[in-house]
């Protein structure tokens, strides 16, 4: 029997960008971590959401060349060195 708690777990993510020919990742977004929308997690897995999110971001950032990385965590403020529970990277081909 299900309790009143949701069957999904809340997650937080950060989006980072690394320009072509650079080594350092730079954060994109308003803060260190943002909440994965709970509405999305009710109908799909974290992995499915991350794939969709990166595809949308890549479409919007089509003027950049480099890589996008999304890292997902189970807590809103993980300590340094905490590995993400899921991460995914895509390349941005940019103009030209």
C-alpha positions as CSV (number, residue, x, y, z in Angstrom):
1,X,0.0,0.0,0.0
2,X,1.3,3.4,-0.9
3,X,1.7,6.1,1.7
4,X,1.2,9.8,1.2
5,X,4.8,10.4,0.2
6,X,5.5,10.7,-3.6
7,X,7.0,7.7,-5.3
8,X,9.6,9.9,-6.9
9,X,12.6,11.4,-5.2
10,X,13.4,15.1,-5.5
11,X,16.6,16.0,-7.4
12,X,18.7,19.1,-8.1
13,X,20.8,19.8,-11.1
14,X,23.5,22.2,-12.4
15,X,24.2,23.0,-16.0
16,X,27.7,23.8,-17.1
17,X,29.3,24.9,-20.3
18,X,32.8,24.3,-21.6
19,X,33.8,26.3,-24.7
20,X,35.5,24.6,-27.6
21,X,39.3,24.2,-26.9
22,X,38.9,25.1,-23.2
23,X,39.3,22.8,-20.2
24,X,37.3,24.5,-17.5
25,X,33.5,24.0,-17.0
26,X,31.6,27.2,-16.3
27,X,28.2,27.2,-14.5
28,X,25.1,28.3,-16.5
29,X,22.1,29.4,-14.5
30,X,21.0,31.5,-11.6
31,X,22.6,29.6,-8.7
32,X,24.7,26.6,-7.7
33,X,21.8,24.1,-8.1
34,X,18.3,24.2,-9.3
35,X,15.4,21.9,-8.5
36,X,14.4,19.4,-11.2
37,X,10.7,20.1,-11.7
38,X,8.7,17.7,-9.6
39,X,6.0,17.7,-12.4
40,X,8.6,16.2,-14.8
41,X,9.6,13.5,-12.4
42,X,6.0,12.3,-12.0
43,X,5.9,11.2,-15.6
44,X,9.5,10.3,-16.5
45,X,12.8,9.1,-15.0
46,X,15.6,11.5,-14.1
47,X,17.6,10.2,-17.0
48,X,14.7,10.9,-19.5
49,X,14.3,14.4,-18.0
50,X,18.1,15.1,-18.3
51,X,18.1,14.0,-22.0
52,X,15.1,16.2,-22.7
53,X,16.6,19.1,-20.8
54,X,19.9,19.0,-22.6
55,X,18.2,18.7,-26.0
56,X,16.1,21.8,-25.2
57,X,19.2,23.7,-24.0
58,X,21.2,22.7,-27.0
59,X,18.5,24.1,-29.3
60,X,18.4,27.4,-27.4
61,X,22.2,27.7,-27.3
62,X,22.8,26.9,-31.0
63,X,25.2,29.9,-31.3
64,X,27.8,28.3,-29.0
65,X,30.5,25.7,-29.7
66,X,31.6,23.4,-27.0
67,X,30.0,21.0,-24.5
68,X,27.0,21.2,-22.1
69,X,27.0,19.1,-19.0
70,X,24.1,18.5,-16.6
71,X,24.8,16.9,-13.2
72,X,22.0,15.7,-11.0
73,X,22.1,15.3,-7.2
74,X,19.9,14.0,-4.5
75,X,20.4,16.9,-2.2
76,X,20.2,20.7,-2.8
77,X,23.7,21.5,-1.4
78,X,26.1,18.5,-1.9
79,X,29.5,18.8,-0.2
80,X,32.5,19.2,-2.5
81,X,33.4,15.9,-4.0
82,X,30.0,14.4,-3.9
83,X,29.5,12.5,-7.2
84,X,26.3,13.2,-9.1
85,X,23.6,10.5,-9.2
86,X,23.4,11.1,-12.9
87,X,25.3,13.2,-15.4
88,X,25.1,13.6,-19.2
89,X,27.1,15.6,-21.7
90,X,26.3,16.8,-25.2
91,X,28.3,18.7,-27.8
92,X,27.2,22.1,-29.2
93,X,28.3,22.5,-32.8
94,X,27.5,26.2,-33.0
95,X,27.5,28.2,-36.2
96,X,29.8,27.5,-39.2
